[in-house]
Each structure stands twice: as structure tokens, then as C-alpha cells.
Amino acid sequence: MVDEDASWMGPLPAAPGCDCHICRPDESYDEQDRRVIDTVLKHGWQVILVAEHAGCSDPDHDDHATGHGESGPAFAYTIGLGHRAGHPELLMSGLDHAVMHRALNGIARRVIDGLRLAPGDELEDVLAGVPVAVKQVSDAALPETVTWAGWFQRRKPEALAIVWPDRRGVFAWQPGAPEVLDVVQPHGWRVPIEHTGGLATDPTWDFPIPPEQRVFSCTHVVDDGEAVLWAARERDAERGEDWSIHCGATGHATDDMRIVHLAHLVRSSPSLRQISDLGLDVEAWRTDPDADWETAPLSS
């Protein structure tokens, strides 16, 4: 499956050294293979959806669409990012297929546009209201999951797991996480790493105000889960200082505003940690969740 709204990509040049079935086609393909090749040619990638308990125990089964080994959670993965961008494929598990389909399409589009991901990265604006973490898919999981990507690339595939937290933004390796996170996102599918920043087991708090400090935000961020694109720290005669953190839109009405704990926003938008040292009467903004923060004094 692929996003029907994705634009026609056309036969763009492949990544250097690519030896996939587009770059070196066979004489013939079955209908499934042809569909994957045509989709990658047209859109730049394909998202494969695999149902829960779809494992295959027949060692002679040659259907590269379903993986082998023991049954497990529903999952989804991309095919084609290696060809288009020289980038590892993306794997996600444990959520509704429609949610994973939409999430992987969104990340894949960002990769095609130039985003490069590595284990330990955090991504925002993928799932509403929470970030996701990027981890390397283990060698043991590759033949159970991204099997069709290996066929397409004619080599052992590379893949990154897109790992999601609970509704509070707590990941499986952090205190208080529900055990189900490691069930539907199997721990063995990921290469262990030492997490830092907002992904650390016990993240540090570097803001000049406490986590429970109330700050101003907007309904688009708090209620709708939109990305944080603007923040400001202002002097206040009574409270000492105020923080405003919102979606970046101008002209918010009073009904659009919310008051929330700063910790809630930092959990959902960990990139705010990059501006924890924001000066008084200074604003910060970025054009999109993958862009760097810029700062300037607030206009008087």
C-alpha cells in the first residue's frame, strides 16, 4: 500500500551502487513483484503491511512478502528507500495497520526530501502528541520482518525500527512504561543502545523552571498533537517569567490557548530540550520538525 496522494516520482536516478530489481531487472516477475517495482518507480517507496500472527514455519516457503519464524505482532515496513535515497528501510509494529501505514508514509516522504535517520534519533510529528524513537533492527529480526526489502535490494537489507511510547510519552526502557510496549514491539527486534537526551532512562531537566511549571500552549499542540514550531520566554512582573510554546500559527484566539505543565510539552516534543537555555525575552522558531531552532530577541 502507498499514499494515494503521493506525487509521481518518475524514474529518478538511484542511489550510487544500487543493484535492486529496478536498477537490474530480471526477465520476468509475478504480479506481486511487478506491483512493488511499479509502486517504487511511481512513488519512491512501498509500504508492506503484515498481519498479526503471520509468521511462516515452512522453511521452503519462498513468499518474501510474509517473513518466517514464530508468529508475532502486526507490523509494517518500507521498500524502496535504499534505491531512492541510499537510506535504511523503516519498520514499525504493534499499532493499527492504518496508523503504521500513515506514519511510515510520512517518515518516508521526509527521507526522500533529505532527512537522514540514525539509531538514537527522536522524531516528532509522526504520531499525534508523542515522539517516536529510531533504533537499528537486529540481524535476528531482519529475516522475520523486512524480507521483501531484502529481495528487492538483492542483498541483506538495512532497516531502522520506529519505536513508539505510551500515551504519556514514556518509552519501553523508561521507568513506569507498561510491559505491553515490549510485547507488541519485540525487544529482540532492536539493537540495544545507550539512550541520551529525552530518550534516556532518566532524562535530566535543564530548564530554568521546574517541570510542573504551567506554561501557555495552543489547542493545536495540546489537543490535536501538532508539532511545536515556536516558543518564547518572557519576563513577568508577578511570576518572574512566562513560557509560551505553540504550533507557530499567528493570531491565536483566547479559545485556542491552553495552560499545561512544561513537562507535558517536553515529553511530547523532546526537541524543546534544545532550547532549554533560551534567554529571557527571546523567542525561538523553526520551519518544520526536522529544522534547527532559530532565536532572536522578542519584539517590544
MARLUM-413951 format. One record per residue (C-alpha): residue in three letters; residue number from 1; x, y, z. Coordinates in nm, 4 decimals. Each point is the difference from the previous one (the first is absolute). Example, Ala and Ser with C-alpha at 12.3 -4.5 7.8 and 13.67 -1.06 7.14 Angstrom:
2
[pt "Ala",1,[1.2300,-0.4500,0.7800]]
[pt "Ser",2,[0.1370,0.3440,-0.0660]]
//
This chain:
300
[pt "Met",1,[0.0000,0.0000,0.0000]]
[pt "Val",2,[0.1119,0.3556,-0.0608]]
[pt "Asp",3,[-0.1396,0.3458,0.0553]]
[pt "Glu",4,[-0.2276,0.0720,-0.2926]]
[pt "Asp",5,[0.0740,0.3713,0.0398]]
[pt "Ala",6,[0.3735,-0.0506,-0.0471]]
[pt "Ser",7,[0.1265,0.1748,-0.3116]]
[pt "Trp",8,[0.1315,-0.1800,-0.3057]]
[pt "Met",9,[0.3701,-0.0522,0.0501]]
[pt "Gly",10,[0.0928,-0.1261,-0.3438]]
[pt "Pro",11,[0.3193,-0.1929,-0.0833]]
[pt "Leu",12,[0.2333,0.2079,0.2169]]
[pt "Pro",13,[0.3671,-0.0979,0.0320]]
[pt "Ala",14,[0.0734,-0.2708,0.2532]]
[pt "Ala",15,[0.2360,0.0242,0.2947]]
[pt "Pro",16,[0.3631,-0.0736,-0.0989]]
[pt "Gly",17,[0.0781,-0.3718,-0.0139]]
[pt "Cys",18,[-0.3629,-0.1108,0.0100]]
[pt "Asp",19,[-0.0535,-0.3491,-0.1443]]
[pt "Cys",20,[-0.3740,-0.0340,0.0612]]
[pt "His",21,[-0.2638,-0.1422,-0.2330]]
[pt "Ile",22,[-0.0554,0.3444,-0.1511]]
[pt "Cys",23,[0.3686,0.0576,-0.0736]]
[pt "Arg",24,[0.0569,-0.3573,-0.1229]]
[pt "Pro",25,[-0.3338,-0.1546,-0.0970]]
[pt "Asp",26,[-0.0621,-0.3713,-0.0527]]
[pt "Glu",27,[-0.1571,-0.1308,-0.3174]]
[pt "Ser",28,[-0.3393,-0.0577,0.1646]]
[pt "Tyr",29,[-0.1889,0.0602,0.3257]]
[pt "Asp",30,[-0.3194,-0.1224,0.1565]]
[pt "Glu",31,[-0.2863,0.2390,0.0631]]
[pt "Gln",32,[0.0993,0.0824,0.3593]]
[pt "Asp",33,[0.3606,0.0741,-0.0902]]
[pt "Arg",34,[-0.1026,0.2146,-0.2946]]
[pt "Arg",35,[-0.2358,0.1998,0.2215]]
[pt "Val",36,[0.2780,0.0774,0.2494]]
[pt "Ile",37,[0.2437,0.1047,-0.2723]]
[pt "Asp",38,[-0.2578,0.2225,-0.1693]]
[pt "Thr",39,[-0.0993,0.1608,0.3303]]
[pt "Val",40,[0.3599,0.0845,0.0905]]
[pt "Leu",41,[0.0516,0.1416,-0.3500]]
[pt "Lys",42,[-0.3102,0.2153,0.0292]]
[pt "His",43,[0.0032,0.1115,0.3632]]
[pt "Gly",44,[0.3558,-0.0607,0.1250]]
[pt "Trp",45,[-0.0893,-0.2731,0.2525]]
[pt "Gln",46,[-0.2560,-0.2648,0.0882]]
[pt "Val",47,[-0.1451,-0.0805,0.3433]]
[pt "Ile",48,[-0.0576,-0.3702,0.0679]]
[pt "Leu",49,[-0.2560,-0.0920,0.2681]]
[pt "Val",50,[0.0298,-0.3355,0.1776]]
[pt "Ala",51,[-0.2809,-0.1337,0.2171]]
[pt "Glu",52,[0.0364,-0.1138,0.3599]]
[pt "His",53,[0.1076,-0.3674,0.0354]]
[pt "Ala",54,[0.1099,-0.0078,-0.3653]]
[pt "Gly",55,[0.3218,-0.1913,0.0659]]
[pt "Cys",56,[0.0800,-0.2925,-0.2260]]
[pt "Ser",57,[0.1431,-0.3296,0.1296]]
[pt "Asp",58,[0.0628,-0.1594,-0.3394]]
[pt "Pro",59,[0.3740,0.0323,-0.0779]]
[pt "Asp",60,[-0.0701,-0.0503,-0.3705]]
[pt "His",61,[-0.2520,0.2832,-0.0207]]
[pt "Asp",62,[0.1345,0.2518,-0.2478]]
[pt "Asp",63,[-0.2599,0.2747,0.0378]]
[pt "His",64,[0.2161,0.2948,0.0978]]
[pt "Ala",65,[-0.3076,0.2060,0.0882]]
[pt "Thr",66,[-0.0563,-0.1718,0.3378]]
[pt "Gly",67,[0.3147,-0.0904,0.1923]]
[pt "His",68,[0.0866,-0.3209,0.1790]]
[pt "Gly",69,[0.0326,-0.1107,0.3577]]
[pt "Glu",70,[-0.2406,0.0236,0.2910]]
[pt "Ser",71,[-0.3196,0.2008,-0.0201]]
[pt "Gly",72,[0.0074,0.3474,0.1463]]
[pt "Pro",73,[-0.1630,0.3437,-0.0009]]
[pt "Ala",74,[-0.1379,0.1742,-0.3049]]
[pt "Phe",75,[0.2693,0.2057,-0.1688]]
[pt "Ala",76,[0.0728,0.2135,-0.3038]]
[pt "Tyr",77,[0.3146,0.0931,-0.1892]]
[pt "Thr",78,[0.1198,0.1965,-0.2992]]
[pt "Ile",79,[0.1605,-0.1160,-0.3229]]
[pt "Gly",80,[0.1880,0.2376,-0.2288]]
[pt "Leu",81,[0.1776,0.2482,0.2268]]
[pt "Gly",82,[0.3293,-0.1765,-0.0680]]
[pt "His",83,[-0.0521,0.0463,-0.3739]]
[pt "Arg",84,[-0.1211,0.3601,0.0110]]
[pt "Ala",85,[0.2052,0.1420,0.2844]]
[pt "Gly",86,[0.2643,-0.2549,0.1023]]
[pt "His",87,[-0.1816,-0.0063,0.3347]]
[pt "Pro",88,[-0.0943,-0.2966,0.2210]]
[pt "Glu",89,[-0.3589,-0.1192,-0.0240]]
[pt "Leu",90,[-0.2431,0.0755,0.2841]]
[pt "Leu",91,[-0.1771,-0.2545,0.2220]]
[pt "Met",92,[-0.2876,0.0598,0.2410]]
[pt "Ser",93,[-0.2113,-0.2434,0.2018]]
[pt "Gly",94,[-0.2823,-0.0329,0.2480]]
[pt "Leu",95,[-0.2431,0.2670,-0.1188]]
[pt "Asp",96,[-0.3007,-0.0054,-0.2291]]
[pt "His",97,[0.1051,-0.0530,-0.3613]]
[pt "Ala",98,[-0.1563,0.3286,-0.1089]]
[pt "Val",99,[0.1995,0.1906,0.2640]]
[pt "Met",100,[0.3296,-0.1693,-0.0908]]
[pt "His",101,[-0.0692,0.0477,-0.3710]]
[pt "Arg",102,[-0.0572,0.3718,0.0472]]
[pt "Ala",103,[0.2996,0.0398,0.2341]]
[pt "Leu",104,[0.2457,-0.1829,-0.2287]]
[pt "Asn",105,[-0.1233,0.1916,-0.3047]]
[pt "Gly",106,[0.0610,0.3262,0.1856]]
[pt "Ile",107,[0.3521,-0.0932,0.1101]]
[pt "Ala",108,[0.0870,-0.1438,-0.3421]]
[pt "Arg",109,[-0.1031,0.3237,-0.1653]]
[pt "Arg",110,[0.2308,0.1902,0.2365]]
[pt "Val",111,[0.2847,-0.2413,-0.0863]]
[pt "Ile",112,[-0.0568,0.0510,-0.3722]]
[pt "Asp",113,[0.0156,0.3760,0.0686]]
[pt "Gly",114,[0.3412,-0.0378,0.1647]]
[pt "Leu",115,[-0.0520,-0.1087,0.3615]]
[pt "Arg",116,[0.2618,-0.2512,0.1182]]
[pt "Leu",117,[-0.0763,-0.2116,0.3056]]
[pt "Ala",118,[0.2346,-0.1885,0.2334]]
[pt "Pro",119,[-0.0470,-0.2125,0.3132]]
[pt "Gly",120,[-0.0669,0.2220,0.3007]]
[pt "Asp",121,[-0.1840,0.2705,-0.1934]]
[pt "Glu",122,[-0.3351,0.1347,0.1144]]
[pt "Leu",123,[-0.2696,0.0957,-0.2496]]
[pt "Glu",124,[-0.2995,0.2238,0.0556]]
[pt "Asp",125,[-0.3148,0.0496,-0.2078]]
[pt "Val",126,[-0.0323,-0.3730,-0.0742]]
[pt "Leu",127,[-0.2642,-0.1011,0.2564]]
[pt "Ala",128,[-0.2297,0.2601,0.1532]]
[pt "Gly",129,[0.1199,0.1249,0.3367]]
[pt "Val",130,[0.3025,-0.2267,0.0494]]
[pt "Pro",131,[0.3466,-0.0330,-0.1556]]
[pt "Val",132,[0.1467,-0.3188,-0.1444]]
[pt "Ala",133,[0.3503,-0.1411,0.0404]]
[pt "Val",134,[0.2258,-0.1406,-0.2718]]
[pt "Lys",135,[0.1881,-0.3246,0.0648]]
[pt "Gln",136,[0.1888,-0.2461,-0.2187]]
[pt "Val",137,[-0.1808,-0.3214,-0.0902]]
[pt "Ser",138,[0.1958,-0.3008,0.1269]]
[pt "Asp",139,[0.1507,-0.2595,-0.2330]]
[pt "Ala",140,[-0.2247,-0.2625,0.1587]]
[pt "Ala",141,[-0.3121,0.1994,-0.0894]]
[pt "Leu",142,[0.0883,0.0797,-0.3619]]
[pt "Pro",143,[-0.1052,-0.3400,-0.1444]]
[pt "Glu",144,[-0.3208,0.0105,0.2073]]
[pt "Thr",145,[-0.1081,0.3472,-0.1018]]
[pt "Val",146,[0.1366,0.1955,-0.2996]]
[pt "Thr",147,[0.0395,-0.3059,-0.2205]]
[pt "Trp",148,[-0.1404,0.1503,-0.3179]]
[pt "Ala",149,[0.2377,0.2950,0.0328]]
[pt "Gly",150,[0.2895,-0.2478,-0.0098]]
[pt "Trp",151,[-0.1389,-0.1566,-0.3162]]
[pt "Phe",152,[-0.0496,0.3418,-0.1580]]
[pt "Gln",153,[0.3532,0.1192,0.0834]]
[pt "Arg",154,[0.1669,-0.3360,-0.0869]]
[pt "Arg",155,[0.1962,0.0145,0.3255]]
[pt "Lys",156,[-0.0377,-0.0159,0.3739]]
[pt "Pro",157,[-0.2313,0.2921,0.0738]]
[pt "Glu",158,[0.0712,0.2842,0.2376]]
[pt "Ala",159,[-0.2905,0.1194,0.2122]]
[pt "Leu",160,[-0.0799,0.2393,0.2818]]
[pt "Ala",161,[-0.2767,-0.0648,0.2506]]
[pt "Ile",162,[-0.2427,0.2824,0.0741]]
[pt "Val",163,[-0.0829,-0.0521,0.3690]]
[pt "Trp",164,[-0.2950,0.1687,0.1678]]
[pt "Pro",165,[-0.0708,0.0714,0.3707]]
[pt "Asp",166,[-0.3204,-0.0142,0.2035]]
[pt "Arg",167,[-0.2475,0.2889,-0.0058]]
[pt "Arg",168,[0.2062,0.1869,0.2616]]
[pt "Gly",169,[0.3113,-0.0104,-0.2187]]
[pt "Val",170,[0.1720,-0.2666,0.2151]]
[pt "Phe",171,[0.2085,-0.2510,-0.1975]]
[pt "Ala",172,[0.0438,-0.3684,0.0804]]
[pt "Trp",173,[0.3438,0.0503,0.1636]]
[pt "Gln",174,[-0.1134,0.2877,0.2242]]
[pt "Pro",175,[-0.1428,-0.0336,0.3532]]
[pt "Gly",176,[-0.3760,-0.0516,0.0133]]
[pt "Ala",177,[-0.0327,-0.1348,-0.3535]]
[pt "Pro",178,[-0.2661,-0.2701,-0.0488]]
[pt "Glu",179,[0.1387,-0.3447,-0.0822]]
[pt "Val",180,[-0.2175,-0.0239,-0.3097]]
[pt "Leu",181,[0.2324,0.2411,-0.1817]]
[pt "Asp",182,[0.2688,-0.2710,-0.0172]]
[pt "Val",183,[-0.2576,-0.2610,-0.1008]]
[pt "Val",184,[-0.1415,0.1772,-0.3033]]
[pt "Gln",185,[0.3412,0.1506,-0.0808]]
[pt "Pro",186,[0.2213,-0.3035,0.0692]]
[pt "His",187,[0.3181,0.0906,0.1848]]
[pt "Gly",188,[0.1900,-0.2567,-0.2090]]
[pt "Trp",189,[-0.0820,0.1890,-0.3159]]
[pt "Arg",190,[0.2157,0.2936,0.1111]]
[pt "Val",191,[0.3741,0.0422,0.0570]]
[pt "Pro",192,[0.0492,0.1284,0.3582]]
[pt "Ile",193,[0.1596,0.3435,0.0356]]
[pt "Glu",194,[0.0644,0.2445,0.2834]]
[pt "His",195,[-0.2680,0.2642,-0.0299]]
[pt "Thr",196,[0.0702,0.3687,0.0562]]
[pt "Gly",197,[-0.1979,0.3226,0.0163]]
[pt "Gly",198,[-0.3741,-0.0424,0.0207]]
[pt "Leu",199,[0.0366,-0.3718,-0.0754]]
[pt "Ala",200,[0.2262,-0.0648,0.3003]]
[pt "Thr",201,[-0.1215,-0.2378,0.2675]]
[pt "Asp",202,[-0.0167,0.2943,0.2413]]
[pt "Pro",203,[0.0207,0.3212,-0.2066]]
[pt "Thr",204,[0.1629,0.3017,0.1625]]
[pt "Trp",205,[-0.1946,0.3241,0.0440]]
[pt "Asp",206,[0.1944,0.3044,-0.1206]]
[pt "Phe",207,[-0.2752,0.2629,-0.0204]]
[pt "Pro",208,[0.0197,0.3007,0.2372]]
[pt "Ile",209,[-0.3525,-0.0746,0.1281]]
[pt "Pro",210,[-0.1261,-0.3244,0.1587]]
[pt "Pro",211,[-0.1816,-0.2705,-0.1999]]
[pt "Glu",212,[-0.3330,0.0796,0.1665]]
[pt "Gln",213,[0.0157,0.3670,-0.0995]]
[pt "Arg",214,[-0.3068,0.0956,-0.1990]]
[pt "Val",215,[0.0608,0.1452,-0.3455]]
[pt "Phe",216,[-0.2146,0.1265,-0.2838]]
[pt "Ser",217,[-0.0650,-0.2159,-0.3063]]
[pt "Cys",218,[-0.2724,-0.0412,-0.2620]]
[pt "Thr",219,[-0.2750,-0.2479,-0.0795]]
[pt "His",220,[0.1819,-0.1008,-0.3184]]
[pt "Val",221,[0.2903,-0.1385,0.2059]]
[pt "Val",222,[-0.1764,-0.1139,0.3178]]
[pt "Asp",223,[-0.3248,-0.1364,-0.1464]]
[pt "Asp",224,[0.0886,-0.0801,-0.3626]]
[pt "Gly",225,[0.3599,-0.1135,0.0417]]
[pt "Glu",226,[0.1485,0.2413,-0.2537]]
[pt "Ala",227,[0.3733,0.0690,0.0062]]
[pt "Val",228,[0.1487,0.2755,0.2153]]
[pt "Leu",229,[0.1554,0.2624,-0.2262]]
[pt "Trp",230,[0.0224,0.3099,0.2221]]
[pt "Ala",231,[0.0960,0.0831,0.3589]]
[pt "Ala",232,[0.0725,0.3105,0.2027]]
[pt "Arg",233,[0.1251,0.0810,0.3496]]
[pt "Glu",234,[-0.1210,0.3371,0.1303]]
[pt "Arg",235,[0.0526,0.1982,0.3207]]
[pt "Asp",236,[-0.3073,0.0358,0.2205]]
[pt "Ala",237,[-0.0256,0.2450,0.2896]]
[pt "Glu",238,[-0.2043,-0.2371,0.2192]]
[pt "Arg",239,[0.1210,-0.3489,-0.0979]]
[pt "Gly",240,[0.3557,0.0837,-0.0967]]
[pt "Glu",241,[-0.0327,-0.1535,-0.3460]]
[pt "Asp",242,[-0.2488,-0.1604,-0.2372]]
[pt "Trp",243,[0.0571,-0.2602,-0.2685]]
[pt "Ser",244,[-0.2211,-0.0249,-0.3092]]
[pt "Ile",245,[0.0335,-0.3079,-0.2198]]
[pt "His",246,[-0.2251,-0.0610,-0.2979]]
[pt "Cys",247,[-0.0435,-0.1086,-0.3629]]
[pt "Gly",248,[0.1382,0.3167,-0.1551]]
[pt "Ala",249,[-0.3276,0.1295,-0.1378]]
[pt "Thr",250,[-0.0690,0.3707,0.0417]]
[pt "Gly",251,[-0.3163,0.1529,0.1358]]
[pt "His",252,[-0.0995,-0.2626,0.2558]]
[pt "Ala",253,[-0.3316,0.0919,0.1607]]
[pt "Thr",254,[-0.0555,-0.0320,0.3749]]
[pt "Asp",255,[-0.1985,-0.3202,-0.0557]]
[pt "Asp",256,[0.3028,-0.1456,-0.1817]]
[pt "Met",257,[0.2245,0.0239,0.3051]]
[pt "Arg",258,[0.0699,-0.2575,0.2710]]
[pt "Ile",259,[0.1999,0.0013,0.3259]]
[pt "Val",260,[0.2002,-0.3201,0.0571]]
[pt "His",261,[0.3012,-0.1233,0.1946]]
[pt "Leu",262,[0.3274,0.0541,-0.1833]]
[pt "Ala",263,[0.0918,-0.3665,0.0579]]
[pt "His",264,[-0.3000,-0.1072,-0.2076]]
[pt "Leu",265,[0.1183,0.2014,-0.2999]]
[pt "Val",266,[0.3598,-0.1172,0.0346]]
[pt "Arg",267,[-0.1164,-0.3642,0.0060]]
[pt "Ser",268,[-0.1996,0.0496,-0.3185]]
[pt "Ser",269,[0.2580,0.2266,-0.1671]]
[pt "Pro",270,[0.3457,-0.0993,0.1303]]
[pt "Ser",271,[0.1710,0.2366,-0.2447]]
[pt "Leu",272,[-0.0976,0.2761,0.2449]]
[pt "Arg",273,[0.3011,-0.1177,0.2003]]
[pt "Gln",274,[0.2149,0.1626,-0.2676]]
[pt "Ile",275,[-0.1254,0.3419,0.1132]]
[pt "Ser",276,[-0.0081,-0.0645,0.3756]]
[pt "Asp",277,[0.2541,0.2834,0.0401]]
[pt "Leu",278,[-0.2162,0.2517,-0.1881]]
[pt "Gly",279,[0.0700,0.3502,0.1293]]
[pt "Leu",280,[-0.2556,0.2310,0.1564]]
[pt "Asp",281,[-0.2046,0.1985,-0.2533]]
[pt "Val",282,[0.1208,-0.2252,-0.2802]]
[pt "Glu",283,[-0.2059,-0.2009,-0.2478]]
[pt "Ala",284,[0.0900,-0.3199,-0.1879]]
[pt "Trp",285,[-0.1514,-0.1409,-0.3158]]
[pt "Arg",286,[0.0524,-0.2602,-0.2704]]
[pt "Thr",287,[-0.1637,-0.0570,-0.3361]]
[pt "Asp",288,[-0.0780,-0.3702,0.0558]]
[pt "Pro",289,[0.0754,-0.2773,0.2532]]
[pt "Asp",290,[0.3197,-0.0991,-0.1838]]
[pt "Ala",291,[0.1444,0.3538,-0.0128]]
[pt "Asp",292,[0.2403,0.1585,0.2481]]
[pt "Trp",293,[-0.1313,0.2509,0.2522]]
[pt "Glu",294,[0.0732,0.3673,-0.0656]]
[pt "Thr",295,[-0.0133,0.2717,0.2666]]
[pt "Ala",296,[-0.0351,0.3764,0.0205]]
[pt "Pro",297,[-0.0968,0.2630,0.2591]]
[pt "Leu",298,[-0.3745,0.0446,0.0365]]
[pt "Ser",299,[-0.1387,0.3104,-0.1653]]
[pt "Ser",300,[-0.1034,0.2594,0.2535]]
//
